[in-house]
Amino acid sequence: MCTSLVYLDTSNKVYFGRTLELTSDLPYQLVYYPAGLPFASHLEGHAPTEYKSVHGILAVTMPGRMPTAEAPLGYQDLKVLEGMNDQGLTFSLLSYPAAGGSQAKVETTQAVLSASDLGTWALGQFATVAEVKDALAAQPVLLEALKLLGGVESPFHYVVHDASGACFVIEFNKGTMMTYDNPVGVMTNGPEFPWHLTNLDNYTFLTNVDQSSGTFGSYKASQPDSGIATAGLPASNTSVGRFVRAAYYAHYTEKADTPDMAVLTLAHIMNNFDRPRGATIDYPTEGGGHLEVAGLSQGADEPYATEYTCWTNLSDLDRKRFYLRTYRSLNYASFDLAQLAAAKGLFVLPVTHLDNLSGDATEILKQAKAA
């Protein structure tokens, strides 16, 4: 459902890419939250966790609830799926169906953070992975039953990167929160994160050097083309296969000499995880698991479900530039966080407005002021 990875240039500057795959195109909103906004995270039966952003945030979000005439959506209802702040800290939400389960008890008088608000909590307050880790050690976090997902407890795990290259995983597995340093800089979906690292032990034979000839008896075999080095990569689009492929491409792809070339190179890497509609399909009788959003899921007249890449994001953590491409585009629209910060506004733009856009779209976002 999602693939994320880190890429470094020749100066070891950090670039981050991720895809998001679902069976439906949901009402994603691109939001710039300026510094100074107040937030409150509410979970029934507990005191709210209140915080104020000290950093500007640019994020792809989803509504946490359905709006009504009496209660239209506000900025706090928009939950971060992918974002970067003005310090180069990134936050990513990726599907993880095994998240829910029996959670540790927290005193009802203690302020609790909903996992749905981890994005604004982390990006709004912190500049580095180390700061997030320290703050999280003292902040209780609980999963929330999401009405838009039929009451399922937040079926996600989360990854945070910073401009130094540090990477940190926050994972609820059957209700228990675990945190891990991520030495690979790659994330997909289930199984649990440590399992993916162990599975990499099965791929120590991988190299990007083509072995294009060999001898069998007296027969000298020779490849007619280049590329045999990738023959050992798993071919499937499962989370297990994508994790190994992402680790391979992030590690072996040639490092670019300039930031602009690094972004282009990262875009080429992410193309390996771009999935068109119909590439794989699931009939209801086969039991394929997909996130279903209330009122927005697969239509009853559709014979099968097909996951596709709804959007792809690239982030330049040094220059604080954010790039986004929708399914209906081959090129990326880009956004400059420094320019957005100077505008000092709260901006909300439907992601569909980026269809077929390319190049700098910062001014387009600045014109989309929140009501």
C-alpha positions in Angstrom: 0.0 0.0 0.0 2.9 2.4 0.6 6.6 2.5 0.0 9.0 5.0 1.5 12.8 5.4 1.3 15.7 7.8 1.8 18.2 8.7 -0.9 21.5 10.6 -0.3 23.5 12.7 -2.8 27.3 12.9 -3.0 27.3 15.5 -0.2 25.2 13.2 2.0 22.2 15.6 1.8 19.0 13.8 2.5 16.0 13.3 0.1 12.9 11.3 0.9 10.3 9.7 -1.3 7.1 7.8 -0.7 4.1 6.5 -2.6 0.6 5.9 -1.4 -1.6 3.1 -2.8 -5.3 2.6 -2.2 -8.3 1.3 -4.2 -10.0 4.7 -4.1 -9.0 8.3 -4.7 -9.9 10.0 -1.4 -10.4 13.7 -0.6 -6.7 14.5 0.1 -6.0 18.1 1.0 -2.6 19.8 0.7 -2.3 22.0 3.8 0.3 24.5 4.9 0.0 25.1 8.7 1.9 28.2 9.8 3.9 28.3 13.0 1.8 29.5 16.0 -1.3 27.4 15.5 -2.9 25.8 18.6 -3.8 22.1 18.5 -5.6 19.8 20.9 -5.7 16.0 20.6 -8.8 14.5 22.1 -9.5 10.9 23.1 -12.7 10.0 24.9 -12.2 9.4 28.6 -8.8 11.3 28.8 -7.7 14.8 29.2 -6.6 16.4 25.8 -3.0 16.9 24.8 -2.6 20.5 23.8 0.3 21.9 21.9 1.2 24.9 19.6 3.2 24.6 16.4 6.5 26.4 16.5 7.4 25.2 12.9 5.6 25.6 9.7 4.3 22.4 8.2 3.4 21.4 4.6 1.4 18.1 4.5 -0.9 15.9 2.5 -3.9 15.3 4.8 -7.2 13.4 5.0 -10.3 14.6 7.0 -10.6 12.7 10.3 -14.4 12.9 10.1 -17.2 13.6 7.7 -18.2 17.3 7.8 -21.8 18.4 8.5 -23.6 21.7 8.0 -23.4 22.3 11.8 -19.8 21.3 12.1 -17.7 22.0 9.0 -14.1 20.8 8.9 -11.5 22.9 10.6 -7.7 22.6 10.2 -7.5 20.3 13.3 -9.8 17.8 11.5 -7.2 17.4 8.7 -4.9 14.5 9.7 -1.3 14.3 8.3 -0.5 11.4 6.1 2.8 12.8 4.7 4.5 16.1 5.7 7.7 18.1 6.2 8.3 21.0 8.4 10.5 24.1 7.9 13.4 22.3 9.7 13.5 19.4 7.3 11.8 16.9 9.6 9.4 14.6 7.8 6.5 12.4 9.0 4.9 9.6 7.1 1.8 7.4 7.8 1.8 4.0 6.2 -0.8 1.2 6.3 -0.3 -1.4 9.0 -3.4 -3.6 9.5 -1.9 -5.4 12.6 -1.8 -2.2 14.7 -5.0 -2.6 16.7 -5.3 -4.6 19.9 -5.3 -4.4 23.7 -3.5 -1.2 24.7 -1.7 -0.3 27.8 -3.8 1.5 30.4 -3.3 5.2 30.9 -4.8 7.1 33.9 -7.9 9.0 32.8 -6.5 12.2 34.2 -3.4 11.9 32.1 -3.3 13.9 28.8 -3.2 11.4 25.9 -2.2 11.9 22.3 -4.3 10.2 19.6 -2.1 8.4 17.1 -4.1 10.3 14.4 -2.5 13.5 15.6 1.1 12.3 15.6 1.8 14.2 12.4 1.0 17.7 13.6 2.4 16.9 17.1 5.8 15.9 15.7 6.2 18.3 12.8 4.8 21.2 14.7 7.1 21.0 17.6 10.4 19.3 16.7 13.3 19.7 14.4 15.1 16.4 14.7 14.4 12.7 15.2 16.2 12.9 18.5 13.8 15.5 19.8 10.8 13.4 18.7 12.2 10.3 20.4 12.8 12.2 23.7 9.4 13.8 23.7 7.6 10.6 22.8 9.2 8.8 25.8 7.1 11.1 28.0 3.9 11.3 25.9 1.3 8.6 26.1 -0.1 7.7 22.7 -3.2 5.6 22.1 -4.9 4.3 19.0 -8.3 5.8 18.1 -11.3 4.0 16.6 -11.8 5.7 13.2 -15.4 6.0 12.1 -14.3 6.7 8.5 -12.7 3.2 8.5 -15.7 1.5 10.1 -14.5 1.8 13.7 -11.1 0.1 13.1 -8.4 1.3 15.4 -5.8 3.4 13.5 -4.4 0.7 11.2 -1.1 2.5 10.5 2.5 2.8 11.5 4.7 5.9 11.2 8.2 6.9 10.2 10.1 10.1 10.9 13.2 11.4 9.1 15.4 14.4 9.6 18.0 16.3 7.6 20.9 14.5 9.3 19.6 11.2 7.8 18.3 9.8 11.1 15.2 7.7 10.8 12.8 6.5 13.5 9.8 4.1 13.4 6.7 4.3 15.6 4.8 1.1 15.3 1.7 -0.3 17.2 1.7 -4.0 16.9 -1.5 -5.6 18.3 -2.0 -2.6 20.5 1.5 -2.3 21.9 3.6 0.7 20.9 7.1 -0.1 19.9 9.8 2.3 18.5 12.8 1.5 16.5 15.8 3.3 14.9 15.7 2.5 11.2 19.2 1.9 9.8 17.9 1.2 6.3 15.7 4.3 5.9 13.1 2.2 4.1 9.5 1.5 5.2 6.5 -0.4 3.7 3.7 -2.2 5.5 3.4 -5.4 7.5 4.8 -7.6 9.0 6.3 -5.7 11.9 9.4 -3.6 11.2 12.0 -5.9 12.8 10.8 -8.8 10.6 11.7 -6.8 7.5 15.2 -6.2 8.8 15.6 -9.9 9.5 14.3 -10.7 6.0 17.1 -8.6 4.5 19.5 -11.2 5.8 18.2 -13.4 3.0 19.4 -11.0 0.4 23.1 -10.6 1.2 23.9 -11.9 -2.3 22.4 -8.8 -3.9 24.8 -6.5 -5.8 24.4 -4.0 -8.7 27.3 -5.6 -10.6 26.0 -7.6 -13.6 27.5 -11.1 -13.8 27.0 -11.4 -17.6 28.9 -14.5 -18.4 29.5 -18.0 -17.1 30.6 -21.4 -18.1 28.6 -24.6 -17.8 30.7 -27.6 -18.9 32.2 -26.5 -22.1 29.4 -24.1 -22.9 30.2 -20.4 -22.4 26.9 -18.6 -21.5 26.6 -14.9 -22.2 23.9 -12.4 -21.4 22.6 -10.6 -24.5 21.7 -7.5 -22.5 22.6 -5.7 -19.2 20.5 -5.8 -16.0 21.0 -9.4 -14.8 22.0 -8.0 -11.4 18.4 -7.3 -10.5 17.3 -10.9 -11.2 17.4 -11.7 -7.5 15.1 -8.9 -6.5 11.6 -10.0 -5.4 9.2 -9.2 -8.2 5.9 -8.9 -6.3 4.2 -5.7 -5.1 3.7 -7.1 -1.6 5.1 -5.1 1.3 7.8 -7.7 1.8 9.0 -7.5 -1.8 8.8 -3.7 -2.0 10.9 -3.4 1.2 13.8 -5.4 -0.3 13.5 -3.5 -3.6 13.4 -0.1 -1.9 16.5 -1.0 0.1 18.3 -2.1 -3.1 17.5 1.0 -5.1 18.2 3.4 -2.2 21.6 1.8 -1.6 22.8 1.2 -5.1 21.5 4.0 -7.2 24.2 6.4 -8.3 24.5 9.5 -6.0 23.8 12.8 -7.8 26.2 15.7 -7.6 23.6 18.5 -7.3 20.3 18.9 -5.4 18.2 19.3 -8.6 19.8 16.1 -10.0 19.2 14.3 -6.7 15.5 15.1 -6.9 15.3 13.8 -10.4 17.2 10.7 -9.5 14.8 10.1 -6.5 11.9 10.5 -8.9 13.4 7.7 -11.1 13.8 5.5 -8.1 10.2 6.0 -7.0 9.0 5.1 -10.5 9.9 1.5 -9.6 7.0 1.6 -7.1 4.4 3.4 -9.2 1.4 1.1 -9.7 -1.2 1.6 -12.5 -4.8 0.6 -12.0 -5.4 -3.1 -12.8 -1.7 -4.2 -12.5 -3.0 -6.4 -9.6 -6.7 -7.0 -8.8 -8.5 -8.7 -5.9 -11.9 -10.3 -6.3 -14.1 -10.2 -3.1 -13.9 -14.0 -2.8 -10.1 -14.0 -2.7 -10.0 -12.1 0.6 -7.5 -9.4 -0.3 -7.2 -6.8 2.5 -7.7 -3.1 1.7 -8.5 0.0 3.6 -12.1 0.9 3.1 -13.3 4.4 3.8 -16.9 5.0 4.7 -18.9 6.4 1.7 -15.7 6.5 -0.4 -14.8 2.8 -1.0 -15.0 0.6 -4.0 -18.4 0.8 -5.7 -20.8 -2.2 -5.6 -20.8 -2.3 -9.4 -17.1 -2.8 -9.6 -16.2 -6.5 -9.9 -12.8 -6.3 -8.3 -10.6 -4.0 -6.2 -7.3 -2.7 -7.6 -4.7 -0.7 -5.6 -2.9 2.0 -7.5 -0.6 4.9 -6.7 -2.9 7.7 -5.8 0.1 10.1 -5.3 3.8 10.2 -4.9 5.8 12.6 -2.8 9.4 13.7 -2.9 11.0 15.8 -0.1 14.3 17.8 -0.2 15.1 17.9 3.5 18.0 20.4 3.0 16.4 23.0 0.8 12.9 22.4 2.4 11.2 21.7 -0.9 8.1 19.4 -1.2 7.1 17.7 -4.5 3.8 16.0 -5.2 2.5 14.0 -8.2 -1.0 12.6 -8.5 -2.1 9.6 -10.4 -3.3 11.8 -13.3 0.2 13.4 -13.7 3.6 12.3 -14.8 5.4 15.4 -13.5 5.7 16.9 -10.0 4.3 20.1 -8.6 6.8 21.7 -6.2 6.5 23.8 -3.1 9.0 26.0 -1.3 8.5 26.0 2.5 10.5 29.2 3.0 8.1 31.1 0.7 5.1 29.6 2.4 6.4 30.6 5.8 6.9 34.2 4.6 3.3 34.3 3.6 2.2 33.6 7.2 -1.1 32.0 6.2 -3.1 28.8 6.6 -3.5 27.4 3.1 -5.7 24.4 2.1 -5.8 23.1 -1.5 -7.5 19.9 -2.8 -4.8 17.6 -4.1 -6.9 17.1 -7.3 -6.0 20.7 -8.2 -2.5 19.5 -8.8 -3.5 17.2 -11.7 -1.4 17.8 -14.7 0.6 20.6 -12.9 4.4 20.6 -13.0 7.0 23.0 -11.7 6.8 25.5 -8.8 3.2 25.7 -7.6 3.9 27.6 -4.4 1.9 30.6 -5.5 -1.1 28.4 -6.3 -1.1 27.1 -2.8 -0.7 30.6 -1.3 -3.8 31.7 -3.1 -5.8 28.8 -1.5 -6.4 30.4 1.9 -8.4 28.4 4.3 -11.9 29.8 5.0 
